[in-house]
Amino acid sequence: MTDAEAITLLDDLAVEAQDEQDALDAARGEFAAAEQALNSAMSDVDSALASMDRHVRYAIDYFGA
């Protein structure tokens, strides 16, 4: 292998490594967005459950158990 071939191979590997790094960065961004969406959905569910709990307690107090 000549020096020029070795340099070309290293350059190609550097480009491939950068492409992989870019893909990893994009995946991390997508993961962070999904995590935020999940946390938001969990908060919405928690709020809905708290509301349902209040309604059930009111019904029990009003109608008796």
N, CA, C and O atoms as a Maestro MAE file, in Angstrom:
{
 s_m_m2io_version
 :::
 2.0.0
}

f_m_ct {
 s_m_title
 :::
 protein
 m_atom[260] {
  # First column is atom index #
  i_m_mmod_type
  r_m_x_coord
  r_m_y_coord
  r_m_z_coord
  i_m_residue_number
  s_m_chain_name
  s_m_pdb_residue_name
  s_m_pdb_atom_name
  i_m_atomic_number
  :::
  1 25 0.857 -1.167 0.000 1 A "MET " " N  " 7
  2 3 0.000 0.000 0.000 1 A "MET " " CA " 6
  3 2 0.903 1.231 0.000 1 A "MET " " C  " 6
  4 15 1.844 1.336 0.787 1 A "MET " " O  " 8
  5 25 0.600 2.126 -0.875 2 A "THR " " N  " 7
  6 3 1.409 3.345 -0.964 2 A "THR " " CA " 6
  7 2 0.913 4.343 0.072 2 A "THR " " C  " 6
  8 15 -0.153 4.182 0.667 2 A "THR " " O  " 8
  9 25 1.721 5.378 0.268 3 A "ASP " " N  " 7
  10 3 1.329 6.439 1.200 3 A "ASP " " CA " 6
  11 2 0.037 7.114 0.749 3 A "ASP " " C  " 6
  12 15 -0.816 7.438 1.575 3 A "ASP " " O  " 8
  13 25 -0.107 7.323 -0.527 4 A "ALA " " N  " 7
  14 3 -1.309 7.975 -1.053 4 A "ALA " " CA " 6
  15 2 -2.547 7.106 -0.798 4 A "ALA " " C  " 6
  16 15 -3.610 7.617 -0.443 4 A "ALA " " O  " 8
  17 25 -2.400 5.799 -0.980 5 A "GLU " " N  " 7
  18 3 -3.521 4.894 -0.728 5 A "GLU " " CA " 6
  19 2 -3.892 4.881 0.760 5 A "GLU " " C  " 6
  20 15 -5.067 4.860 1.125 5 A "GLU " " O  " 8
  21 25 -2.873 4.895 1.593 6 A "ALA " " N  " 7
  22 3 -3.108 4.904 3.039 6 A "ALA " " CA " 6
  23 2 -3.812 6.189 3.460 6 A "ALA " " C  " 6
  24 15 -4.732 6.167 4.277 6 A "ALA " " O  " 8
  25 25 -3.371 7.301 2.895 7 A "ILE " " N  " 7
  26 3 -3.997 8.589 3.215 7 A "ILE " " CA " 6
  27 2 -5.453 8.604 2.742 7 A "ILE " " C  " 6
  28 15 -6.338 9.077 3.455 7 A "ILE " " O  " 8
  29 25 -5.689 8.092 1.556 8 A "THR " " N  " 7
  30 3 -7.056 8.018 1.032 8 A "THR " " CA " 6
  31 2 -7.920 7.132 1.924 8 A "THR " " C  " 6
  32 15 -9.063 7.478 2.224 8 A "THR " " O  " 8
  33 25 -7.385 6.001 2.344 9 A "LEU " " N  " 7
  34 3 -8.121 5.102 3.229 9 A "LEU " " CA " 6
  35 2 -8.433 5.782 4.557 9 A "LEU " " C  " 6
  36 15 -9.552 5.669 5.056 9 A "LEU " " O  " 8
  37 25 -7.478 6.474 5.129 10 A "LEU " " N  " 7
  38 3 -7.706 7.189 6.390 10 A "LEU " " CA " 6
  39 2 -8.741 8.295 6.219 10 A "LEU " " C  " 6
  40 15 -9.585 8.500 7.092 10 A "LEU " " O  " 8
  41 25 -8.676 9.003 5.101 11 A "ASP " " N  " 7
  42 3 -9.668 10.048 4.834 11 A "ASP " " CA " 6
  43 2 -11.070 9.441 4.727 11 A "ASP " " C  " 6
  44 15 -12.035 9.984 5.265 11 A "ASP " " O  " 8
  45 25 -11.165 8.314 4.029 12 A "ASP " " N  " 7
  46 3 -12.462 7.634 3.901 12 A "ASP " " CA " 6
  47 2 -12.982 7.187 5.268 12 A "ASP " " C  " 6
  48 15 -14.167 7.327 5.570 12 A "ASP " " O  " 8
  49 25 -12.085 6.650 6.084 13 A "LEU " " N  " 7
  50 3 -12.478 6.224 7.425 13 A "LEU " " CA " 6
  51 2 -12.910 7.409 8.286 13 A "LEU " " C  " 6
  52 15 -13.844 7.293 9.080 13 A "LEU " " O  " 8
  53 25 -12.242 8.533 8.133 14 A "ALA " " N  " 7
  54 3 -12.617 9.733 8.883 14 A "ALA " " CA " 6
  55 2 -14.006 10.214 8.473 14 A "ALA " " C  " 6
  56 15 -14.802 10.615 9.322 14 A "ALA " " O  " 8
  57 25 -14.293 10.174 7.190 15 A "VAL " " N  " 7
  58 3 -15.626 10.562 6.702 15 A "VAL " " CA " 6
  59 2 -16.674 9.596 7.237 15 A "VAL " " C  " 6
  60 15 -17.743 10.019 7.678 15 A "VAL " " O  " 8
  61 25 -16.377 8.307 7.200 16 A "GLU " " N  " 7
  62 3 -17.319 7.308 7.709 16 A "GLU " " CA " 6
  63 2 -17.554 7.492 9.208 16 A "GLU " " C  " 6
  64 15 -18.685 7.388 9.683 16 A "GLU " " O  " 8
  65 25 -16.485 7.766 9.942 17 A "ALA " " N  " 7
  66 3 -16.620 7.992 11.385 17 A "ALA " " CA " 6
  67 2 -17.465 9.232 11.660 17 A "ALA " " C  " 6
  68 15 -18.280 9.232 12.583 17 A "ALA " " O  " 8
  69 25 -17.282 10.282 10.875 18 A "GLN " " N  " 7
  70 3 -18.084 11.492 11.059 18 A "GLN " " CA " 6
  71 2 -19.549 11.231 10.735 18 A "GLN " " C  " 6
  72 15 -20.436 11.736 11.423 18 A "GLN " " O  " 8
  73 25 -19.809 10.444 9.690 19 A "ASP " " N  " 7
  74 3 -21.187 10.078 9.358 19 A "ASP " " CA " 6
  75 2 -21.844 9.314 10.508 19 A "ASP " " C  " 6
  76 15 -23.004 9.554 10.842 19 A "ASP " " O  " 8
  77 25 -21.098 8.400 11.104 20 A "GLU " " N  " 7
  78 3 -21.627 7.642 12.241 20 A "GLU " " CA " 6
  79 2 -21.875 8.563 13.432 20 A "GLU " " C  " 6
  80 15 -22.870 8.414 14.142 20 A "GLU " " O  " 8
  81 25 -20.978 9.504 13.646 21 A "GLN " " N  " 7
  82 3 -21.154 10.458 14.747 21 A "GLN " " CA " 6
  83 2 -22.389 11.319 14.509 21 A "GLN " " C  " 6
  84 15 -23.153 11.580 15.438 21 A "GLN " " O  " 8
  85 25 -22.585 11.758 13.280 22 A "ASP " " N  " 7
  86 3 -23.772 12.558 12.943 22 A "ASP " " CA " 6
  87 2 -25.050 11.750 13.161 22 A "ASP " " C  " 6
  88 15 -26.039 12.273 13.677 22 A "ASP " " O  " 8
  89 25 -25.028 10.480 12.770 23 A "ALA " " N  " 7
  90 3 -26.195 9.617 12.973 23 A "ALA " " CA " 6
  91 2 -26.467 9.420 14.463 23 A "ALA " " C  " 6
  92 15 -27.620 9.414 14.895 23 A "ALA " " O  " 8
  93 25 -25.413 9.262 15.234 24 A "LEU " " N  " 7
  94 3 -25.561 9.109 16.676 24 A "LEU " " CA " 6
  95 2 -26.129 10.376 17.305 24 A "LEU " " C  " 6
  96 15 -27.001 10.302 18.171 24 A "LEU " " O  " 8
  97 25 -25.646 11.523 16.879 25 A "ASP " " N  " 7
  98 3 -26.162 12.796 17.387 25 A "ASP " " CA " 6
  99 2 -27.645 12.959 17.051 25 A "ASP " " C  " 6
  100 15 -28.426 13.426 17.880 25 A "ASP " " O  " 8
  101 25 -28.021 12.578 15.848 26 A "ALA " " N  " 7
  102 3 -29.426 12.658 15.440 26 A "ALA " " CA " 6
  103 2 -30.274 11.708 16.289 26 A "ALA " " C  " 6
  104 15 -31.373 12.066 16.713 26 A "ALA " " O  " 8
  105 25 -29.772 10.515 16.534 27 A "ALA " " N  " 7
  106 3 -30.503 9.546 17.359 27 A "ALA " " CA " 6
  107 2 -30.668 10.059 18.783 27 A "ALA " " C  " 6
  108 15 -31.719 9.877 19.398 27 A "ALA " " O  " 8
  109 25 -29.632 10.697 19.301 28 A "ARG " " N  " 7
  110 3 -29.743 11.268 20.653 28 A "ARG " " CA " 6
  111 2 -30.804 12.357 20.690 28 A "ARG " " C  " 6
  112 15 -31.567 12.452 21.651 28 A "ARG " " O  " 8
  113 25 -30.854 13.171 19.656 29 A "GLY " " N  " 7
  114 3 -31.873 14.216 19.583 29 A "GLY " " CA " 6
  115 2 -33.270 13.637 19.515 29 A "GLY " " C  " 6
  116 15 -34.187 14.134 20.168 29 A "GLY " " O  " 8
  117 25 -33.435 12.579 18.719 30 A "GLU " " N  " 7
  118 3 -34.744 11.918 18.621 30 A "GLU " " CA " 6
  119 2 -35.119 11.268 19.946 30 A "GLU " " C  " 6
  120 15 -36.284 11.293 20.344 30 A "GLU " " O  " 8
  121 25 -34.140 10.688 20.631 31 A "PHE " " N  " 7
  122 3 -34.404 10.082 21.931 31 A "PHE " " CA " 6
  123 2 -34.835 11.137 22.932 31 A "PHE " " C  " 6
  124 15 -35.780 10.923 23.691 31 A "PHE " " O  " 8
  125 25 -34.156 12.270 22.941 32 A "ALA " " N  " 7
  126 3 -34.515 13.348 23.870 32 A "ALA " " CA " 6
  127 2 -35.924 13.847 23.599 32 A "ALA " " C  " 6
  128 15 -36.680 14.103 24.537 32 A "ALA " " O  " 8
  129 25 -36.290 13.989 22.327 33 A "ALA " " N  " 7
  130 3 -37.647 14.425 21.978 33 A "ALA " " CA " 6
  131 2 -38.676 13.390 22.409 33 A "ALA " " C  " 6
  132 15 -39.732 13.750 22.930 33 A "ALA " " O  " 8
  133 25 -38.385 12.115 22.201 34 A "ALA " " N  " 7
  134 3 -39.303 11.057 22.614 34 A "ALA " " CA " 6
  135 2 -39.439 11.011 24.133 34 A "ALA " " C  " 6
  136 15 -40.529 10.799 24.663 34 A "ALA " " O  " 8
  137 25 -38.332 11.210 24.818 35 A "GLU " " N  " 7
  138 3 -38.361 11.219 26.284 35 A "GLU " " CA " 6
  139 2 -39.221 12.375 26.790 35 A "GLU " " C  " 6
  140 15 -40.001 12.209 27.728 35 A "GLU " " O  " 8
  141 25 -39.080 13.532 26.176 36 A "GLN " " N  " 7
  142 3 -39.878 14.689 26.567 36 A "GLN " " CA " 6
  143 2 -41.358 14.438 26.286 36 A "GLN " " C  " 6
  144 15 -42.208 14.783 27.107 36 A "GLN " " O  " 8
  145 25 -41.676 13.844 25.137 37 A "ALA " " N  " 7
  146 3 -43.069 13.526 24.808 37 A "ALA " " CA " 6
  147 2 -43.643 12.519 25.801 37 A "ALA " " C  " 6
  148 15 -44.794 12.647 26.216 37 A "ALA " " O  " 8
  149 25 -42.852 11.525 26.184 38 A "LEU " " N  " 7
  150 3 -43.305 10.536 27.155 38 A "LEU " " CA " 6
  151 2 -43.567 11.192 28.510 38 A "LEU " " C  " 6
  152 15 -44.584 10.921 29.148 38 A "LEU " " O  " 8
  153 25 -42.662 12.043 28.940 39 A "ASN " " N  " 7
  154 3 -42.855 12.735 30.212 39 A "ASN " " CA " 6
  155 2 -44.100 13.610 30.179 39 A "ASN " " C  " 6
  156 15 -44.830 13.686 31.167 39 A "ASN " " O  " 8
  157 25 -44.348 14.266 29.061 40 A "SER " " N  " 7
  158 3 -45.536 15.090 28.912 40 A "SER " " CA " 6
  159 2 -46.801 14.229 28.970 40 A "SER " " C  " 6
  160 15 -47.777 14.592 29.627 40 A "SER " " O  " 8
  161 25 -46.776 13.093 28.280 41 A "ALA " " N  " 7
  162 3 -47.926 12.192 28.285 41 A "ALA " " CA " 6
  163 2 -48.171 11.640 29.689 41 A "ALA " " C  " 6
  164 15 -49.318 11.532 30.122 41 A "ALA " " O  " 8
  165 25 -47.108 11.296 30.394 42 A "MET " " N  " 7
  166 3 -47.257 10.801 31.758 42 A "MET " " CA " 6
  167 2 -47.859 11.868 32.658 42 A "MET " " C  " 6
  168 15 -48.677 11.561 33.525 42 A "MET " " O  " 8
  169 25 -47.465 13.102 32.463 43 A "SER " " N  " 7
  170 3 -48.030 14.211 33.238 43 A "SER " " CA " 6
  171 2 -49.510 14.385 32.933 43 A "SER " " C  " 6
  172 15 -50.311 14.625 33.836 43 A "SER " " O  " 8
  173 25 -49.875 14.262 31.653 44 A "ASP " " N  " 7
  174 3 -51.285 14.366 31.267 44 A "ASP " " CA " 6
  175 2 -52.105 13.246 31.906 44 A "ASP " " C  " 6
  176 15 -53.210 13.485 32.392 44 A "ASP " " O  " 8
  177 25 -51.569 12.036 31.906 45 A "VAL " " N  " 7
  178 3 -52.268 10.902 32.512 45 A "VAL " " CA " 6
  179 2 -52.403 11.116 34.012 45 A "VAL " " C  " 6
  180 15 -53.458 10.849 34.588 45 A "VAL " " O  " 8
  181 25 -51.351 11.593 34.638 46 A "ASP " " N  " 7
  182 3 -51.392 11.854 36.074 46 A "ASP " " CA " 6
  183 2 -52.471 12.885 36.401 46 A "ASP " " C  " 6
  184 15 -53.205 12.733 37.378 46 A "ASP " " O  " 8
  185 25 -52.564 13.922 35.593 47 A "SER " " N  " 7
  186 3 -53.592 14.945 35.802 47 A "SER " " CA " 6
  187 2 -54.991 14.362 35.620 47 A "SER " " C  " 6
  188 15 -55.900 14.660 36.395 47 A "SER " " O  " 8
  189 25 -55.156 13.539 34.601 48 A "ALA " " N  " 7
  190 3 -56.459 12.919 34.356 48 A "ALA " " CA " 6
  191 2 -56.847 11.997 35.512 48 A "ALA " " C  " 6
  192 15 -58.003 11.976 35.934 48 A "ALA " " O  " 8
  193 25 -55.882 11.240 36.018 49 A "LEU " " N  " 7
  194 3 -56.165 10.350 37.142 49 A "LEU " " CA " 6
  195 2 -56.522 11.144 38.394 49 A "LEU " " C  " 6
  196 15 -57.419 10.755 39.142 49 A "LEU " " O  " 8
  197 25 -55.833 12.241 38.623 50 A "ALA " " N  " 7
  198 3 -56.151 13.081 39.779 50 A "ALA " " CA " 6
  199 2 -57.553 13.651 39.648 50 A "ALA " " C  " 6
  200 15 -58.293 13.715 40.630 50 A "ALA " " O  " 8
  201 25 -57.919 14.060 38.455 51 A "SER " " N  " 7
  202 3 -59.263 14.583 38.219 51 A "SER " " CA " 6
  203 2 -60.316 13.500 38.440 51 A "SER " " C  " 6
  204 15 -61.341 13.746 39.075 51 A "SER " " O  " 8
  205 25 -60.062 12.309 37.916 52 A "MET " " N  " 7
  206 3 -60.998 11.204 38.109 52 A "MET " " CA " 6
  207 2 -61.120 10.867 39.592 52 A "MET " " C  " 6
  208 15 -62.216 10.583 40.076 52 A "MET " " O  " 8
  209 25 -60.017 10.897 40.305 53 A "ASP " " N  " 7
  210 3 -60.028 10.616 41.738 53 A "ASP " " CA " 6
  211 2 -60.915 11.630 42.460 53 A "ASP " " C  " 6
  212 15 -61.703 11.257 43.329 53 A "ASP " " O  " 8
  213 25 -60.789 12.904 42.105 54 A "ARG " " N  " 7
  214 3 -61.637 13.934 42.727 54 A "ARG " " CA " 6
  215 2 -63.105 13.688 42.428 54 A "ARG " " C  " 6
  216 15 -63.950 13.833 43.311 54 A "ARG " " O  " 8
  217 25 -63.420 13.316 41.184 55 A "HIS " " N  " 7
  218 3 -64.813 13.057 40.822 55 A "HIS " " CA " 6
  219 2 -65.374 11.848 41.584 55 A "HIS " " C  " 6
  220 15 -66.509 11.880 42.058 55 A "HIS " " O  " 8
  221 25 -64.585 10.804 41.694 56 A "VAL " " N  " 7
  222 3 -65.029 9.612 42.411 56 A "VAL " " CA " 6
  223 2 -65.239 9.927 43.884 56 A "VAL " " C  " 6
  224 15 -66.234 9.509 44.476 56 A "VAL " " O  " 8
  225 25 -64.315 10.657 44.472 57 A "ARG " " N  " 7
  226 3 -64.462 11.018 45.892 57 A "ARG " " CA " 6
  227 2 -65.702 11.891 46.110 57 A "ARG " " C  " 6
  228 15 -66.418 11.734 47.099 57 A "ARG " " O  " 8
  229 25 -65.944 12.813 45.172 58 A "TYR " " N  " 7
  230 3 -67.134 13.653 45.268 58 A "TYR " " CA " 6
  231 2 -68.391 12.792 45.177 58 A "TYR " " C  " 6
  232 15 -69.330 12.977 45.951 58 A "TYR " " O  " 8
  233 25 -68.409 11.844 44.227 59 A "ALA " " N  " 7
  234 3 -69.577 10.974 44.069 59 A "ALA " " CA " 6
  235 2 -69.799 10.123 45.316 59 A "ALA " " C  " 6
  236 15 -70.935 9.932 45.748 59 A "ALA " " O  " 8
  237 25 -68.733 9.625 45.882 60 A "ILE " " N  " 7
  238 3 -68.850 8.821 47.113 60 A "ILE " " CA " 6
  239 2 -69.397 9.692 48.239 60 A "ILE " " C  " 6
  240 15 -70.289 9.273 48.976 60 A "ILE " " O  " 8
  241 25 -68.866 10.892 48.369 61 A "ASP " " N  " 7
  242 3 -69.347 11.795 49.421 61 A "ASP " " CA " 6
  243 2 -70.818 12.180 49.184 61 A "ASP " " C  " 6
  244 15 -71.600 12.262 50.130 61 A "ASP " " O  " 8
  245 25 -71.177 12.411 47.946 62 A "TYR " " N  " 7
  246 3 -72.531 12.856 47.613 62 A "TYR " " CA " 6
  247 2 -73.569 11.736 47.727 62 A "TYR " " C  " 6
  248 15 -74.641 11.921 48.302 62 A "TYR " " O  " 8
  249 25 -73.231 10.584 47.173 63 A "PHE " " N  " 7
  250 3 -74.188 9.481 47.135 63 A "PHE " " CA " 6
  251 2 -73.979 8.474 48.281 63 A "PHE " " C  " 6
  252 15 -74.846 7.644 48.553 63 A "PHE " " O  " 8
  253 25 -72.858 8.559 48.922 64 A "GLY " " N  " 7
  254 3 -72.549 7.600 49.983 64 A "GLY " " CA " 6
  255 2 -71.950 6.332 49.404 64 A "GLY " " C  " 6
  256 15 -72.069 6.046 48.212 64 A "GLY " " O  " 8
  257 25 -71.312 5.595 50.268 65 A "ALA " " N  " 7
  258 3 -70.679 4.360 49.797 65 A "ALA " " CA " 6
  259 2 -71.233 3.183 50.550 65 A "ALA " " C  " 6
  260 15 -70.829 2.047 50.303 65 A "ALA " " O  " 8
  :::
 }
 m_bond[259] {
  # First column is bond index #
  i_m_from
  i_m_to
  i_m_order
  :::
  1 1 2 1
  2 2 3 1
  3 3 4 2
  4 3 5 1
  5 5 6 1
  6 6 7 1
  7 7 8 2
  8 7 9 1
  9 9 10 1
  10 10 11 1
  11 11 12 2
  12 11 13 1
  13 13 14 1
  14 14 15 1
  15 15 16 2
  16 15 17 1
  17 17 18 1
  18 18 19 1
  19 19 20 2
  20 19 21 1
  21 21 22 1
  22 22 23 1
  23 23 24 2
  24 23 25 1
  25 25 26 1
  26 26 27 1
  27 27 28 2
  28 27 29 1
  29 29 30 1
  30 30 31 1
  31 31 32 2
  32 31 33 1
  33 33 34 1
  34 34 35 1
  35 35 36 2
  36 35 37 1
  37 37 38 1
  38 38 39 1
  39 39 40 2
  40 39 41 1
  41 41 42 1
  42 42 43 1
  43 43 44 2
  44 43 45 1
  45 45 46 1
  46 46 47 1
  47 47 48 2
  48 47 49 1
  49 49 50 1
  50 50 51 1
  51 51 52 2
  52 51 53 1
  53 53 54 1
  54 54 55 1
  55 55 56 2
  56 55 57 1
  57 57 58 1
  58 58 59 1
  59 59 60 2
  60 59 61 1
  61 61 62 1
  62 62 63 1
  63 63 64 2
  64 63 65 1
  65 65 66 1
  66 66 67 1
  67 67 68 2
  68 67 69 1
  69 69 70 1
  70 70 71 1
  71 71 72 2
  72 71 73 1
  73 73 74 1
  74 74 75 1
  75 75 76 2
  76 75 77 1
  77 77 78 1
  78 78 79 1
  79 79 80 2
  80 79 81 1
  81 81 82 1
  82 82 83 1
  83 83 84 2
  84 83 85 1
  85 85 86 1
  86 86 87 1
  87 87 88 2
  88 87 89 1
  89 89 90 1
  90 90 91 1
  91 91 92 2
  92 91 93 1
  93 93 94 1
  94 94 95 1
  95 95 96 2
  96 95 97 1
  97 97 98 1
  98 98 99 1
  99 99 100 2
  100 99 101 1
  101 101 102 1
  102 102 103 1
  103 103 104 2
  104 103 105 1
  105 105 106 1
  106 106 107 1
  107 107 108 2
  108 107 109 1
  109 109 110 1
  110 110 111 1
  111 111 112 2
  112 111 113 1
  113 113 114 1
  114 114 115 1
  115 115 116 2
  116 115 117 1
  117 117 118 1
  118 118 119 1
  119 119 120 2
  120 119 121 1
  121 121 122 1
  122 122 123 1
  123 123 124 2
  124 123 125 1
  125 125 126 1
  126 126 127 1
  127 127 128 2
  128 127 129 1
  129 129 130 1
  130 130 131 1
  131 131 132 2
  132 131 133 1
  133 133 134 1
  134 134 135 1
  135 135 136 2
  136 135 137 1
  137 137 138 1
  138 138 139 1
  139 139 140 2
  140 139 141 1
  141 141 142 1
  142 142 143 1
  143 143 144 2
  144 143 145 1
  145 145 146 1
  146 146 147 1
  147 147 148 2
  148 147 149 1
  149 149 150 1
  150 150 151 1
  151 151 152 2
  152 151 153 1
  153 153 154 1
  154 154 155 1
  155 155 156 2
  156 155 157 1
  157 157 158 1
  158 158 159 1
  159 159 160 2
  160 159 161 1
  161 161 162 1
  162 162 163 1
  163 163 164 2
  164 163 165 1
  165 165 166 1
  166 166 167 1
  167 167 168 2
  168 167 169 1
  169 169 170 1
  170 170 171 1
  171 171 172 2
  172 171 173 1
  173 173 174 1
  174 174 175 1
  175 175 176 2
  176 175 177 1
  177 177 178 1
  178 178 179 1
  179 179 180 2
  180 179 181 1
  181 181 182 1
  182 182 183 1
  183 183 184 2
  184 183 185 1
  185 185 186 1
  186 186 187 1
  187 187 188 2
  188 187 189 1
  189 189 190 1
  190 190 191 1
  191 191 192 2
  192 191 193 1
  193 193 194 1
  194 194 195 1
  195 195 196 2
  196 195 197 1
  197 197 198 1
  198 198 199 1
  199 199 200 2
  200 199 201 1
  201 201 202 1
  202 202 203 1
  203 203 204 2
  204 203 205 1
  205 205 206 1
  206 206 207 1
  207 207 208 2
  208 207 209 1
  209 209 210 1
  210 210 211 1
  211 211 212 2
  212 211 213 1
  213 213 214 1
  214 214 215 1
  215 215 216 2
  216 215 217 1
  217 217 218 1
  218 218 219 1
  219 219 220 2
  220 219 221 1
  221 221 222 1
  222 222 223 1
  223 223 224 2
  224 223 225 1
  225 225 226 1
  226 226 227 1
  227 227 228 2
  228 227 229 1
  229 229 230 1
  230 230 231 1
  231 231 232 2
  232 231 233 1
  233 233 234 1
  234 234 235 1
  235 235 236 2
  236 235 237 1
  237 237 238 1
  238 238 239 1
  239 239 240 2
  240 239 241 1
  241 241 242 1
  242 242 243 1
  243 243 244 2
  244 243 245 1
  245 245 246 1
  246 246 247 1
  247 247 248 2
  248 247 249 1
  249 249 250 1
  250 250 251 1
  251 251 252 2
  252 251 253 1
  253 253 254 1
  254 254 255 1
  255 255 256 2
  256 255 257 1
  257 257 258 1
  258 258 259 1
  259 259 260 2
  :::
 }
}
